[in-house]
Amino acid sequence: SYGNCAIKRGPDCKNKKSERTVQESRISHEKMHMDLGYDLSKRPATTLGQPTQIRASVDVRNIIGVDEKAQIISMEATLSLLWIDERIKPKLEYLDGESRLFGEYISLNPSIADEIWIPDLF
């Protein structure tokens, strides 16, 4: 699973447009309707111009090493981000589930990350 409408970026998804990712992107587009004129440079609109609410979770998959003296932990982790973008609507036949916080969602392939708004991580 790629998360609940969250796009997980990692070293495997850096602007690679292989035949497989183009196919996966096409499949992801078939799962949803995007508003005409969708602009990925603009954050999703909210009521009264409030900031877009984003839920985040980190799942630690593996602890690689611990250096107590330097106070450094090396690990593999997955960062999941969840938000609502009213400009994107899932097609009912592709719904993957329902979240208590955000309602119905679809899972998208990371190859679509360059085509939708994603929060900046600093």
N, C-alpha and C positions, 0 to 999 in steps of 0.2 A: 504494500500500500504506500502511496505517496503522501498520505496525510489528508486531513479534512479541508479541502480547498486550500491547503497550505502548500506552497511550493518549496521543496527542500533543495537548496543549492549545495553543490559540493564540487570537488575536483572533476567528477565525471560529467558535469553538465555545463562546462564553460564554453559557451558559444559553439559547440560542436554541432554541425548540421549534417550528420551522416544520413544515409538513406533511412536508417532505422529511426532516428530522432525526428526526421521530417514526417515519416509515417505516423509516429506516436503523436506528434503535434497535430496532425490532421485528425486523428481519432479524438484527441482532447477537444478540438474545435467542434467536432460533431456532437459532443456531449453537452454543449451549452450554446446559449444565444448571447451575443455581445451587442450592446447598444451601437447604433450607427454613429460613427464619428468617435468611437471609444479612443480616449487619449491616455496612454499609459504613463505619461509624465504628470498627470493630475491625480491626486489622491481621491479616493471615493468620497462623495459628498455625504455630509451628515446633517442632522437636524440642527438648525441654528448655528451652523459653521463650527461645531465642536470638533475636536481632534478625532481622527479615526481610531476606534478602540481596537487594540491588537492583543490577543492572548498568545502567550509564548510558553513552551515547555521544552525542557531539555531531558533527553533520555540518554543516560550513560550506558554505552554498550560494552566497553572494555576499558579497564585501567591498565595502561601500558607500563607505567613506572611511577615511582614516588621517590623524590629526592628531599628527604626531611630537612637536611642542612640548608639547602637552597630554597626550601618551601615551594617546590614545583611538583605538580602532578601532571603527568601526560596521560591523555585518555582519548578514546574515540567516543563521539557523542552525536546524537541527532537533534537538531533544533527544529521544532515545529512551530509555525506561525499560523494563527487563525484570525481572519477578519471578514467583514462583510463588504462586498462591493456590489451595490445594487445595479450597477451597469452590466453585470454578468448574471445570467439566470440559467440554472441547470435545466436540461430537458428532463421531463418527468421519467422517461423510460431509462435514464442513466443514473438516477439517484442511488447513492451508495449507502445512505443512512440519514440519521437525524441527530443533531447535537442538542443537548439541553440548552446550551448558551446561544447557539447561532441558527438553529433550525436545520433544514434540509441542506445536504451538501453532496458534491461529487469529488472524487479524487482525480487529480490532474497529473500528467506526466511532467517531470521537471523540464522537459524540452520546451514547454510553453512559457517558461519563466521570462523570457525576453520579450514576450508579447502582451503581458498584463502588468498592472501596477503591483509592485512589491515594496513593502516598507524598507527604508534604508537601515542598515545595521552599522552602527559606528562603534 
